[in-house]
Amino acid sequence: MAITSDLIRGHTETIILAHLYGGESYGYEVNKSIFDKSEGRYELKEATLYGAFRRLEETGCISSFWGDEATGARRRYYRITDKGKRHLRDNTAEWGDAKNLIDTLIKYEEGQTNE
């Protein structure tokens, strides 16, 4: 079952930061990792991915640099900063709280009535 972008919108930057927490990476590799981890159920559009990179860099959550051309095409690599790690921790905690609340709000039992 595919995941709609509406369910993930708003969490794109946190997903990217979580990937970069494991080490520096470039755009295609980040997107491929998201696709693989989601077992093919979710993939970022290129514009969404690079827009998120731009916002994260502007806020100081990531930094970027150009890779070495000796390994093939010249790629722009991204790495998480200390500020980005704090942002990731905060967003992850916020997500946990939101998930618990949503789980509570959508819980139901067969035959349940709201009288």
Biopython code that builds the backbone (N, CA, C, O; Angstrom):
import numpy as np
from Bio.PDB.StructureBuilder import StructureBuilder

atoms = [
    (1, "MET", "N", (0.838, -1.178, 0.000)),
    (1, "MET", "CA", (0.000, 0.000, 0.000)),
    (1, "MET", "C", (0.882, 1.240, 0.000)),
    (1, "MET", "O", (1.765, 1.372, 0.847)),
    (2, "ALA", "N", (0.657, 2.132, -0.923)),
    (2, "ALA", "CA", (1.438, 3.366, -1.022)),
    (2, "ALA", "C", (1.030, 4.329, 0.092)),
    (2, "ALA", "O", (-0.118, 4.333, 0.537)),
    (3, "ILE", "N", (1.968, 5.126, 0.524)),
    (3, "ILE", "CA", (1.727, 6.143, 1.544)),
    (3, "ILE", "C", (1.498, 7.465, 0.822)),
    (3, "ILE", "O", (2.291, 7.844, -0.040)),
    (4, "THR", "N", (0.433, 8.162, 1.160)),
    (4, "THR", "CA", (0.180, 9.440, 0.511)),
    (4, "THR", "C", (1.115, 10.501, 1.069)),
    (4, "THR", "O", (1.487, 10.464, 2.242)),
    (5, "SER", "N", (1.487, 11.434, 0.225)),
    (5, "SER", "CA", (2.393, 12.493, 0.655)),
    (5, "SER", "C", (1.753, 13.362, 1.733)),
    (5, "SER", "O", (2.468, 13.983, 2.520)),
    (6, "ASP", "N", (0.425, 13.420, 1.788)),
    (6, "ASP", "CA", (-0.257, 14.204, 2.820)),
    (6, "ASP", "C", (0.076, 13.703, 4.220)),
    (6, "ASP", "O", (0.165, 14.497, 5.157)),
    (7, "LEU", "N", (0.260, 12.393, 4.371)),
    (7, "LEU", "CA", (0.575, 11.838, 5.681)),
    (7, "LEU", "C", (2.002, 12.179, 6.119)),
    (7, "LEU", "O", (2.287, 12.226, 7.315)),
    (8, "ILE", "N", (2.874, 12.409, 5.179)),
    (8, "ILE", "CA", (4.285, 12.629, 5.502)),
    (8, "ILE", "C", (4.673, 14.100, 5.409)),
    (8, "ILE", "O", (5.667, 14.522, 5.999)),
    (9, "ARG", "N", (3.885, 14.882, 4.663)),
    (9, "ARG", "CA", (4.189, 16.303, 4.509)),
    (9, "ARG", "C", (4.364, 16.931, 5.889)),
    (9, "ARG", "O", (3.585, 16.646, 6.798)),
    (10, "GLY", "N", (5.342, 17.751, 6.049)),
    (10, "GLY", "CA", (5.617, 18.349, 7.345)),
    (10, "GLY", "C", (6.701, 17.603, 8.100)),
    (10, "GLY", "O", (7.237, 18.108, 9.086)),
    (11, "HIS", "N", (7.027, 16.394, 7.638)),
    (11, "HIS", "CA", (8.052, 15.592, 8.306)),
    (11, "HIS", "C", (9.248, 15.315, 7.395)),
    (11, "HIS", "O", (10.183, 14.611, 7.776)),
    (12, "THR", "N", (9.205, 15.874, 6.195)),
    (12, "THR", "CA", (10.263, 15.639, 5.212)),
    (12, "THR", "C", (11.636, 16.021, 5.757)),
    (12, "THR", "O", (12.596, 15.262, 5.618)),
    (13, "GLU", "N", (11.729, 17.186, 6.370)),
    (13, "GLU", "CA", (13.023, 17.647, 6.874)),
    (13, "GLU", "C", (13.528, 16.740, 7.986)),
    (13, "GLU", "O", (14.726, 16.470, 8.066)),
    (14, "THR", "N", (12.636, 16.270, 8.840)),
    (14, "THR", "CA", (13.038, 15.362, 9.909)),
    (14, "THR", "C", (13.530, 14.036, 9.328)),
    (14, "THR", "O", (14.506, 13.467, 9.816)),
    (15, "ILE", "N", (12.865, 13.551, 8.301)),
    (15, "ILE", "CA", (13.279, 12.307, 7.645)),
    (15, "ILE", "C", (14.676, 12.476, 7.048)),
    (15, "ILE", "O", (15.513, 11.582, 7.169)),
    (16, "ILE", "N", (14.930, 13.611, 6.408)),
    (16, "ILE", "CA", (16.248, 13.879, 5.821)),
    (16, "ILE", "C", (17.301, 13.977, 6.914)),
    (16, "ILE", "O", (18.380, 13.399, 6.788)),
    (17, "LEU", "N", (16.998, 14.705, 7.989)),
    (17, "LEU", "CA", (17.951, 14.833, 9.095)),
    (17, "LEU", "C", (18.274, 13.461, 9.689)),
    (17, "LEU", "O", (19.428, 13.187, 10.018)),
    (18, "ALA", "N", (17.271, 12.604, 9.828)),
    (18, "ALA", "CA", (17.503, 11.262, 10.363)),
    (18, "ALA", "C", (18.454, 10.480, 9.458)),
    (18, "ALA", "O", (19.315, 9.747, 9.945)),
    (19, "HIS", "N", (18.301, 10.634, 8.151)),
    (19, "HIS", "CA", (19.213, 9.954, 7.226)),
    (19, "HIS", "C", (20.632, 10.505, 7.383)),
    (19, "HIS", "O", (21.595, 9.740, 7.450)),
    (20, "LEU", "N", (20.755, 11.815, 7.441)),
    (20, "LEU", "CA", (22.079, 12.439, 7.540)),
    (20, "LEU", "C", (22.734, 12.201, 8.891)),
    (20, "LEU", "O", (23.951, 12.335, 9.016)),
    (21, "TYR", "N", (21.952, 11.853, 9.901)),
    (21, "TYR", "CA", (22.514, 11.546, 11.211)),
    (21, "TYR", "C", (23.484, 10.365, 11.098)),
    (21, "TYR", "O", (24.435, 10.251, 11.872)),
    (22, "GLY", "N", (23.229, 9.502, 10.131)),
    (22, "GLY", "CA", (24.083, 8.340, 9.909)),
    (22, "GLY", "C", (25.342, 8.641, 9.112)),
    (22, "GLY", "O", (26.198, 7.768, 8.968)),
    (23, "GLY", "N", (25.474, 9.858, 8.593)),
    (23, "GLY", "CA", (26.663, 10.231, 7.829)),
    (23, "GLY", "C", (26.298, 11.100, 6.641)),
    (23, "GLY", "O", (25.138, 11.176, 6.237)),
    (24, "GLU", "N", (27.307, 11.750, 6.094)),
    (24, "GLU", "CA", (27.063, 12.648, 4.963)),
    (24, "GLU", "C", (26.545, 11.859, 3.766)),
    (24, "GLU", "O", (26.810, 10.666, 3.619)),
    (25, "SER", "N", (25.797, 12.561, 2.915)),
    (25, "SER", "CA", (25.165, 11.896, 1.792)),
    (25, "SER", "C", (24.817, 12.925, 0.727)),
    (25, "SER", "O", (24.905, 14.127, 0.976)),
    (26, "TYR", "N", (24.426, 12.470, -0.447)),
    (26, "TYR", "CA", (24.000, 13.361, -1.525)),
    (26, "TYR", "C", (22.549, 13.042, -1.877)),
    (26, "TYR", "O", (22.013, 12.011, -1.472)),
    (27, "GLY", "N", (21.928, 13.933, -2.628)),
    (27, "GLY", "CA", (20.503, 13.879, -2.881)),
    (27, "GLY", "C", (19.962, 12.543, -3.353)),
    (27, "GLY", "O", (19.027, 12.010, -2.755)),
    (28, "TYR", "N", (20.532, 11.991, -4.416)),
    (28, "TYR", "CA", (20.030, 10.727, -4.949)),
    (28, "TYR", "C", (20.100, 9.627, -3.902)),
    (28, "TYR", "O", (19.177, 8.822, -3.776)),
    (29, "GLU", "N", (21.195, 9.594, -3.152)),
    (29, "GLU", "CA", (21.392, 8.564, -2.136)),
    (29, "GLU", "C", (20.353, 8.702, -1.001)),
    (29, "GLU", "O", (19.835, 7.702, -0.504)),
    (30, "VAL", "N", (20.061, 9.942, -0.603)),
    (30, "VAL", "CA", (19.046, 10.180, 0.422)),
    (30, "VAL", "C", (17.696, 9.683, -0.071)),
    (30, "VAL", "O", (17.000, 8.963, 0.645)),
    (31, "ASN", "N", (17.324, 10.057, -1.278)),
    (31, "ASN", "CA", (16.028, 9.655, -1.813)),
    (31, "ASN", "C", (15.934, 8.140, -1.987)),
    (31, "ASN", "O", (14.891, 7.550, -1.706)),
    (32, "LYS", "N", (16.993, 7.516, -2.439)),
    (32, "LYS", "CA", (17.004, 6.060, -2.605)),
    (32, "LYS", "C", (16.850, 5.372, -1.247)),
    (32, "LYS", "O", (16.144, 4.370, -1.135)),
    (33, "SER", "N", (17.502, 5.904, -0.228)),
    (33, "SER", "CA", (17.383, 5.334, 1.110)),
    (33, "SER", "C", (15.942, 5.425, 1.624)),
    (33, "SER", "O", (15.424, 4.471, 2.204)),
    (34, "ILE", "N", (15.304, 6.572, 1.408)),
    (34, "ILE", "CA", (13.903, 6.744, 1.818)),
    (34, "ILE", "C", (13.017, 5.742, 1.084)),
    (34, "ILE", "O", (12.156, 5.106, 1.692)),
    (35, "PHE", "N", (13.228, 5.604, -0.209)),
    (35, "PHE", "CA", (12.461, 4.657, -1.021)),
    (35, "PHE", "C", (12.679, 3.222, -0.523)),
    (35, "PHE", "O", (11.724, 2.459, -0.377)),
    (36, "ASP", "N", (13.931, 2.868, -0.266)),
    (36, "ASP", "CA", (14.250, 1.510, 0.189)),
    (36, "ASP", "C", (13.692, 1.241, 1.591)),
    (36, "ASP", "O", (13.094, 0.192, 1.831)),
    (37, "LYS", "N", (13.887, 2.188, 2.514)),
    (37, "LYS", "CA", (13.385, 1.998, 3.883)),
    (37, "LYS", "C", (11.867, 1.885, 3.915)),
    (37, "LYS", "O", (11.309, 1.184, 4.759)),
    (38, "SER", "N", (11.207, 2.567, 3.004)),
    (38, "SER", "CA", (9.742, 2.507, 2.953)),
    (38, "SER", "C", (9.263, 1.317, 2.111)),
    (38, "SER", "O", (8.067, 1.162, 1.865)),
    (39, "GLU", "N", (10.194, 0.495, 1.684)),
    (39, "GLU", "CA", (9.890, -0.672, 0.847)),
    (39, "GLU", "C", (9.113, -0.273, -0.404)),
    (39, "GLU", "O", (8.184, -0.958, -0.830)),
    (40, "GLY", "N", (9.528, 0.871, -0.986)),
    (40, "GLY", "CA", (8.928, 1.334, -2.230)),
    (40, "GLY", "C", (7.606, 2.056, -2.069)),
    (40, "GLY", "O", (6.957, 2.383, -3.063)),
    (41, "ARG", "N", (7.197, 2.309, -0.841)),
    (41, "ARG", "CA", (5.896, 2.947, -0.622)),
    (41, "ARG", "C", (5.964, 4.464, -0.636)),
    (41, "ARG", "O", (4.930, 5.125, -0.731)),
    (42, "TYR", "N", (7.178, 5.035, -0.544)),
    (42, "TYR", "CA", (7.292, 6.494, -0.518)),
    (42, "TYR", "C", (8.585, 6.928, -1.183)),
    (42, "TYR", "O", (9.642, 6.331, -0.983)),
    (43, "GLU", "N", (8.476, 7.980, -1.978)),
    (43, "GLU", "CA", (9.636, 8.557, -2.651)),
    (43, "GLU", "C", (9.410, 10.064, -2.745)),
    (43, "GLU", "O", (8.324, 10.514, -3.111)),
    (44, "LEU", "N", (10.431, 10.829, -2.416)),
    (44, "LEU", "CA", (10.321, 12.283, -2.504)),
    (44, "LEU", "C", (10.468, 12.741, -3.944)),
    (44, "LEU", "O", (11.250, 12.177, -4.710)),
    (45, "LYS", "N", (9.723, 13.750, -4.301)),
    (45, "LYS", "CA", (9.929, 14.382, -5.596)),
    (45, "LYS", "C", (11.213, 15.196, -5.487)),
    (45, "LYS", "O", (11.552, 15.700, -4.417)),
    (46, "GLU", "N", (11.914, 15.316, -6.593)),
    (46, "GLU", "CA", (13.196, 16.018, -6.604)),
    (46, "GLU", "C", (13.070, 17.446, -6.086)),
    (46, "GLU", "O", (13.912, 17.898, -5.309)),
    (47, "ALA", "N", (12.030, 18.159, -6.507)),
    (47, "ALA", "CA", (11.835, 19.539, -6.061)),
    (47, "ALA", "C", (11.622, 19.609, -4.548)),
    (47, "ALA", "O", (12.114, 20.526, -3.891)),
    (48, "THR", "N", (10.893, 18.643, -4.002)),
    (48, "THR", "CA", (10.657, 18.593, -2.558)),
    (48, "THR", "C", (11.959, 18.343, -1.809)),
    (48, "THR", "O", (12.247, 19.000, -0.809)),
    (49, "LEU", "N", (12.737, 17.392, -2.297)),
    (49, "LEU", "CA", (14.003, 17.036, -1.662)),
    (49, "LEU", "C", (14.968, 18.217, -1.640)),
    (49, "LEU", "O", (15.512, 18.556, -0.589)),
    (50, "TYR", "N", (15.181, 18.841, -2.792)),
    (50, "TYR", "CA", (16.163, 19.925, -2.851)),
    (50, "TYR", "C", (15.651, 21.201, -2.195)),
    (50, "TYR", "O", (16.446, 22.011, -1.719)),
    (51, "GLY", "N", (14.339, 21.390, -2.165)),
    (51, "GLY", "CA", (13.768, 22.498, -1.413)),
    (51, "GLY", "C", (14.015, 22.316, 0.079)),
    (51, "GLY", "O", (14.338, 23.273, 0.783)),
    (52, "ALA", "N", (13.863, 21.088, 0.558)),
    (52, "ALA", "CA", (14.130, 20.790, 1.972)),
    (52, "ALA", "C", (15.617, 20.974, 2.286)),
    (52, "ALA", "O", (15.961, 21.532, 3.328)),
    (53, "PHE", "N", (16.494, 20.515, 1.404)),
    (53, "PHE", "CA", (17.936, 20.736, 1.606)),
    (53, "PHE", "C", (18.226, 22.235, 1.738)),
    (53, "PHE", "O", (18.976, 22.650, 2.621)),
    (54, "ARG", "N", (17.637, 23.033, 0.868)),
    (54, "ARG", "CA", (17.868, 24.479, 0.883)),
    (54, "ARG", "C", (17.398, 25.095, 2.214)),
    (54, "ARG", "O", (18.115, 25.891, 2.821)),
    (55, "ARG", "N", (16.192, 24.720, 2.657)),
    (55, "ARG", "CA", (15.666, 25.253, 3.921)),
    (55, "ARG", "C", (16.529, 24.814, 5.101)),
    (55, "ARG", "O", (16.828, 25.615, 5.987)),
    (56, "LEU", "N", (16.926, 23.554, 5.113)),
    (56, "LEU", "CA", (17.749, 23.050, 6.207)),
    (56, "LEU", "C", (19.113, 23.732, 6.250)),
    (56, "LEU", "O", (19.657, 23.985, 7.325)),
    (57, "GLU", "N", (19.654, 24.024, 5.084)),
    (57, "GLU", "CA", (20.950, 24.704, 5.048)),
    (57, "GLU", "C", (20.797, 26.163, 5.488)),
    (57, "GLU", "O", (21.646, 26.685, 6.212)),
    (58, "GLU", "N", (19.724, 26.817, 5.056)),
    (58, "GLU", "CA", (19.487, 28.215, 5.441)),
    (58, "GLU", "C", (19.308, 28.374, 6.944)),
    (58, "GLU", "O", (19.678, 29.403, 7.510)),
    (59, "THR", "N", (18.739, 27.358, 7.595)),
    (59, "THR", "CA", (18.515, 27.431, 9.040)),
    (59, "THR", "C", (19.694, 26.900, 9.848)),
    (59, "THR", "O", (19.666, 26.917, 11.079)),
    (60, "GLY", "N", (20.729, 26.430, 9.157)),
    (60, "GLY", "CA", (21.925, 25.950, 9.847)),
    (60, "GLY", "C", (21.823, 24.529, 10.367)),
    (60, "GLY", "O", (22.646, 24.111, 11.181)),
    (61, "CYS", "N", (20.827, 23.779, 9.912)),
    (61, "CYS", "CA", (20.662, 22.393, 10.358)),
    (61, "CYS", "C", (21.554, 21.417, 9.588)),
    (61, "CYS", "O", (21.881, 20.338, 10.082)),
    (62, "ILE", "N", (21.939, 21.809, 8.378)),
    (62, "ILE", "CA", (22.876, 21.006, 7.587)),
    (62, "ILE", "C", (23.880, 21.943, 6.934)),
    (62, "ILE", "O", (23.652, 23.147, 6.817)),
    (63, "SER", "N", (24.991, 21.363, 6.512)),
    (63, "SER", "CA", (25.953, 22.094, 5.690)),
    (63, "SER", "C", (26.199, 21.247, 4.444)),
    (63, "SER", "O", (25.892, 20.056, 4.425)),
    (64, "SER", "N", (26.751, 21.865, 3.412)),
    (64, "SER", "CA", (26.982, 21.126, 2.173)),
    (64, "SER", "C", (28.371, 21.426, 1.628)),
    (64, "SER", "O", (28.996, 22.430, 1.971)),
    (65, "PHE", "N", (28.827, 20.535, 0.779)),
    (65, "PHE", "CA", (30.116, 20.702, 0.113)),
    (65, "PHE", "C", (30.105, 19.874, -1.169)),
    (65, "PHE", "O", (29.341, 18.919, -1.307)),
    (66, "TRP", "N", (30.968, 20.264, -2.096)),
    (66, "TRP", "CA", (31.084, 19.532, -3.354)),
    (66, "TRP", "C", (32.041, 18.369, -3.173)),
    (66, "TRP", "O", (33.129, 18.529, -2.619)),
    (67, "GLY", "N", (31.629, 17.185, -3.647)),
    (67, "GLY", "CA", (32.454, 15.989, -3.553)),
    (67, "GLY", "C", (33.546, 15.970, -4.604)),
    (67, "GLY", "O", (33.628, 16.845, -5.465)),
    (68, "ASP", "N", (34.365, 14.972, -4.511)),
    (68, "ASP", "CA", (35.499, 14.772, -5.402)),
    (68, "ASP", "C", (35.030, 14.195, -6.734)),
    (68, "ASP", "O", (34.284, 13.216, -6.760)),
    (69, "GLU", "N", (35.461, 14.793, -7.829)),
    (69, "GLU", "CA", (35.079, 14.316, -9.163)),
    (69, "GLU", "C", (35.739, 12.992, -9.516)),
    (69, "GLU", "O", (35.311, 12.334, -10.464)),
    (70, "ALA", "N", (36.761, 12.587, -8.789)),
    (70, "ALA", "CA", (37.485, 11.358, -9.105)),
    (70, "ALA", "C", (36.600, 10.123, -8.978)),
    (70, "ALA", "O", (36.888, 9.095, -9.591)),
    (71, "THR", "N", (35.530, 10.206, -8.192)),
    (71, "THR", "CA", (34.658, 9.048, -8.008)),
    (71, "THR", "C", (33.489, 9.051, -8.986)),
    (71, "THR", "O", (32.546, 8.276, -8.823)),
    (72, "GLY", "N", (33.538, 9.902, -9.988)),
    (72, "GLY", "CA", (32.460, 9.966, -10.978)),
    (72, "GLY", "C", (31.947, 11.382, -11.085)),
    (72, "GLY", "O", (32.727, 12.334, -11.078)),
    (73, "ALA", "N", (30.638, 11.528, -11.185)),
    (73, "ALA", "CA", (30.031, 12.847, -11.317)),
    (73, "ALA", "C", (30.259, 13.668, -10.041)),
    (73, "ALA", "O", (30.301, 13.131, -8.934)),
    (74, "ARG", "N", (30.399, 14.947, -10.224)),
    (74, "ARG", "CA", (30.580, 15.835, -9.074)),
    (74, "ARG", "C", (29.235, 15.980, -8.373)),
    (74, "ARG", "O", (28.239, 16.375, -8.980)),
    (75, "ARG", "N", (29.228, 15.650, -7.082)),
    (75, "ARG", "CA", (27.986, 15.666, -6.311)),
    (75, "ARG", "C", (28.091, 16.631, -5.146)),
    (75, "ARG", "O", (29.166, 16.840, -4.583)),
    (76, "ARG", "N", (26.959, 17.212, -4.798)),
    (76, "ARG", "CA", (26.886, 18.062, -3.615)),
    (76, "ARG", "C", (26.484, 17.166, -2.444)),
    (76, "ARG", "O", (25.431, 16.529, -2.467)),
    (77, "TYR", "N", (27.327, 17.128, -1.434)),
    (77, "TYR", "CA", (27.081, 16.317, -0.254)),
    (77, "TYR", "C", (26.548, 17.191, 0.869)),
    (77, "TYR", "O", (26.840, 18.383, 0.953)),
    (78, "TYR", "N", (25.759, 16.561, 1.729)),
    (78, "TYR", "CA", (25.153, 17.247, 2.862)),
    (78, "TYR", "C", (25.521, 16.512, 4.138)),
    (78, "TYR", "O", (25.638, 15.287, 4.155)),
    (79, "ARG", "N", (25.704, 17.289, 5.222)),
    (79, "ARG", "CA", (25.955, 16.679, 6.528)),
    (79, "ARG", "C", (25.152, 17.440, 7.581)),
    (79, "ARG", "O", (24.918, 18.642, 7.458)),
    (80, "ILE", "N", (24.745, 16.727, 8.599)),
    (80, "ILE", "CA", (23.965, 17.319, 9.681)),
    (80, "ILE", "C", (24.901, 18.099, 10.610)),
    (80, "ILE", "O", (26.034, 17.680, 10.848)),
    (81, "THR", "N", (24.436, 19.209, 11.122)),
    (81, "THR", "CA", (25.206, 20.024, 12.065)),
    (81, "THR", "C", (24.705, 19.730, 13.484)),
    (81, "THR", "O", (23.735, 18.995, 13.668)),
    (82, "ASP", "N", (25.372, 20.307, 14.471)),
    (82, "ASP", "CA", (24.909, 20.146, 15.855)),
    (82, "ASP", "C", (23.498, 20.711, 16.017)),
    (82, "ASP", "O", (22.666, 20.123, 16.708)),
    (83, "LYS", "N", (23.233, 21.845, 15.382)),
    (83, "LYS", "CA", (21.889, 22.418, 15.432)),
    (83, "LYS", "C", (20.884, 21.452, 14.793)),
    (83, "LYS", "O", (19.774, 21.290, 15.299)),
    (84, "GLY", "N", (21.266, 20.820, 13.698)),
    (84, "GLY", "CA", (20.401, 19.857, 13.037)),
    (84, "GLY", "C", (20.115, 18.646, 13.917)),
    (84, "GLY", "O", (19.006, 18.111, 13.899)),
    (85, "LYS", "N", (21.118, 18.210, 14.693)),
    (85, "LYS", "CA", (20.920, 17.081, 15.611)),
    (85, "LYS", "C", (19.926, 17.453, 16.704)),
    (85, "LYS", "O", (19.084, 16.637, 17.078)),
    (86, "ARG", "N", (20.016, 18.668, 17.216)),
    (86, "ARG", "CA", (19.056, 19.125, 18.229)),
    (86, "ARG", "C", (17.655, 19.197, 17.622)),
    (86, "ARG", "O", (16.674, 18.783, 18.239)),
    (87, "HIS", "N", (17.583, 19.729, 16.405)),
    (87, "HIS", "CA", (16.303, 19.846, 15.695)),
    (87, "HIS", "C", (15.694, 18.459, 15.468)),
    (87, "HIS", "O", (14.489, 18.272, 15.630)),
    (88, "LEU", "N", (16.524, 17.500, 15.096)),
    (88, "LEU", "CA", (16.067, 16.125, 14.888)),
    (88, "LEU", "C", (15.515, 15.543, 16.186)),
    (88, "LEU", "O", (14.443, 14.939, 16.183)),
    (89, "ARG", "N", (16.232, 15.716, 17.292)),
    (89, "ARG", "CA", (15.758, 15.201, 18.584)),
    (89, "ARG", "C", (14.414, 15.836, 18.969)),
    (89, "ARG", "O", (13.491, 15.145, 19.401)),
    (90, "ASP", "N", (14.323, 17.160, 18.806)),
    (90, "ASP", "CA", (13.073, 17.857, 19.146)),
    (90, "ASP", "C", (11.914, 17.380, 18.277)),
    (90, "ASP", "O", (10.823, 17.109, 18.777)),
    (91, "ASN", "N", (12.161, 17.281, 16.972)),
    (91, "ASN", "CA", (11.097, 16.854, 16.048)),
    (91, "ASN", "C", (10.681, 15.408, 16.293)),
    (91, "ASN", "O", (9.506, 15.066, 16.158)),
    (92, "THR", "N", (11.641, 14.563, 16.650)),
    (92, "THR", "CA", (11.327, 13.160, 16.926)),
    (92, "THR", "C", (10.458, 13.048, 18.175)),
    (92, "THR", "O", (9.508, 12.266, 18.206)),
    (93, "ALA", "N", (10.782, 13.825, 19.196)),
    (93, "ALA", "CA", (9.966, 13.830, 20.420)),
    (93, "ALA", "C", (8.562, 14.357, 20.124)),
    (93, "ALA", "O", (7.568, 13.803, 20.595)),
    (94, "GLU", "N", (8.493, 15.434, 19.338)),
    (94, "GLU", "CA", (7.198, 16.000, 18.965)),
    (94, "GLU", "C", (6.371, 14.988, 18.179)),
    (94, "GLU", "O", (5.165, 14.866, 18.388)),
    (95, "TRP", "N", (7.027, 14.263, 17.272)),
    (95, "TRP", "CA", (6.332, 13.245, 16.492)),
    (95, "TRP", "C", (5.789, 12.152, 17.415)),
    (95, "TRP", "O", (4.660, 11.699, 17.227)),
    (96, "GLY", "N", (6.562, 11.727, 18.396)),
    (96, "GLY", "CA", (6.110, 10.703, 19.334)),
    (96, "GLY", "C", (4.871, 11.154, 20.082)),
    (96, "GLY", "O", (3.931, 10.377, 20.250)),
    (97, "ASP", "N", (4.857, 12.395, 20.532)),
    (97, "ASP", "CA", (3.685, 12.941, 21.226)),
    (97, "ASP", "C", (2.476, 12.981, 20.292)),
    (97, "ASP", "O", (1.374, 12.590, 20.679)),
    (98, "ALA", "N", (2.684, 13.452, 19.070)),
    (98, "ALA", "CA", (1.585, 13.536, 18.102)),
    (98, "ALA", "C", (1.056, 12.149, 17.758)),
    (98, "ALA", "O", (-0.155, 11.952, 17.655)),
    (99, "LYS", "N", (1.953, 11.193, 17.581)),
    (99, "LYS", "CA", (1.539, 9.821, 17.262)),
    (99, "LYS", "C", (0.698, 9.241, 18.386)),
    (99, "LYS", "O", (-0.335, 8.621, 18.134)),
    (100, "ASN", "N", (1.133, 9.439, 19.627)),
    (100, "ASN", "CA", (0.363, 8.925, 20.764)),
    (100, "ASN", "C", (-1.025, 9.562, 20.818)),
    (100, "ASN", "O", (-2.014, 8.878, 21.081)),
    (101, "LEU", "N", (-1.098, 10.855, 20.572)),
    (101, "LEU", "CA", (-2.383, 11.544, 20.580)),
    (101, "LEU", "C", (-3.293, 11.029, 19.468)),
    (101, "LEU", "O", (-4.470, 10.752, 19.700)),
    (102, "ILE", "N", (-2.748, 10.903, 18.273)),
    (102, "ILE", "CA", (-3.549, 10.409, 17.139)),
    (102, "ILE", "C", (-4.014, 8.976, 17.407)),
    (102, "ILE", "O", (-5.167, 8.640, 17.137)),
    (103, "ASP", "N", (-3.119, 8.125, 17.938)),
    (103, "ASP", "CA", (-3.517, 6.758, 18.277)),
    (103, "ASP", "C", (-4.700, 6.755, 19.238)),
    (103, "ASP", "O", (-5.624, 5.956, 19.090)),
    (104, "THR", "N", (-4.669, 7.650, 20.224)),
    (104, "THR", "CA", (-5.755, 7.753, 21.189)),
    (104, "THR", "C", (-7.044, 8.226, 20.524)),
    (104, "THR", "O", (-8.121, 7.698, 20.798)),
    (105, "LEU", "N", (-6.928, 9.217, 19.656)),
    (105, "LEU", "CA", (-8.110, 9.805, 19.029)),
    (105, "LEU", "C", (-8.788, 8.897, 18.007)),
    (105, "LEU", "O", (-9.995, 9.011, 17.793)),
    (106, "ILE", "N", (-8.046, 8.008, 17.379)),
    (106, "ILE", "CA", (-8.647, 7.154, 16.347)),
    (106, "ILE", "C", (-8.936, 5.743, 16.835)),
    (106, "ILE", "O", (-9.390, 4.898, 16.063)),
    (107, "LYS", "N", (-8.675, 5.484, 18.116)),
    (107, "LYS", "CA", (-8.933, 4.149, 18.662)),
    (107, "LYS", "C", (-10.444, 3.914, 18.754)),
    (107, "LYS", "O", (-11.191, 4.775, 19.217)),
    (108, "TYR", "N", (-10.865, 2.770, 18.318)),
    (108, "TYR", "CA", (-12.283, 2.400, 18.393)),
    (108, "TYR", "C", (-12.396, 0.890, 18.546)),
    (108, "TYR", "O", (-11.442, 0.148, 18.311)),
    (109, "GLU", "N", (-13.543, 0.471, 18.930)),
    (109, "GLU", "CA", (-13.829, -0.963, 19.043)),
    (109, "GLU", "C", (-15.115, -1.236, 18.283)),
    (109, "GLU", "O", (-16.012, -0.393, 18.257)),
    (110, "GLU", "N", (-15.213, -2.402, 17.668)),
    (110, "GLU", "CA", (-16.425, -2.788, 16.942)),
    (110, "GLU", "C", (-17.620, -2.718, 17.890)),
    (110, "GLU", "O", (-17.546, -3.159, 19.037)),
    (111, "GLY", "N", (-18.701, -2.167, 17.399)),
    (111, "GLY", "CA", (-19.917, -2.083, 18.199)),
    (111, "GLY", "C", (-19.951, -0.890, 19.144)),
    (111, "GLY", "O", (-20.932, -0.692, 19.860)),
    (112, "GLN", "N", (-18.909, -0.113, 19.151)),
    (112, "GLN", "CA", (-18.809, 1.059, 20.034)),
    (112, "GLN", "C", (-19.818, 2.112, 19.611)),
    (112, "GLN", "O", (-20.015, 2.347, 18.419)),
    (113, "THR", "N", (-20.446, 2.736, 20.567)),
    (113, "THR", "CA", (-21.356, 3.848, 20.272)),
    (113, "THR", "C", (-20.925, 5.060, 21.091)),
    (113, "THR", "O", (-20.324, 4.920, 22.156)),
    (114, "ASN", "N", (-21.233, 6.222, 20.595)),
    (114, "ASN", "CA", (-20.897, 7.476, 21.282)),
    (114, "ASN", "C", (-22.177, 8.136, 21.779)),
    (114, "ASN", "O", (-22.603, 9.162, 21.248)),
    (115, "GLU", "N", (-22.767, 7.560, 22.767)),
    (115, "GLU", "CA", (-24.030, 8.112, 23.298)),
    (115, "GLU", "C", (-23.774, 9.030, 24.452)),
    (115, "GLU", "O", (-24.714, 9.584, 25.022)),
]
sb = StructureBuilder()
sb.init_structure("model")
sb.init_model(0)
sb.init_chain("A")
sb.init_seg("    ")
for serial, (resi, resn, name, xyz) in enumerate(atoms, 1):
    if name == "N":
        sb.init_residue(resn, " ", resi, " ")
    sb.init_atom(name, np.array(xyz, "f"), 0.0, 1.0, " ", f" {name:<3s}", serial, name[0])
structure = sb.get_structure()
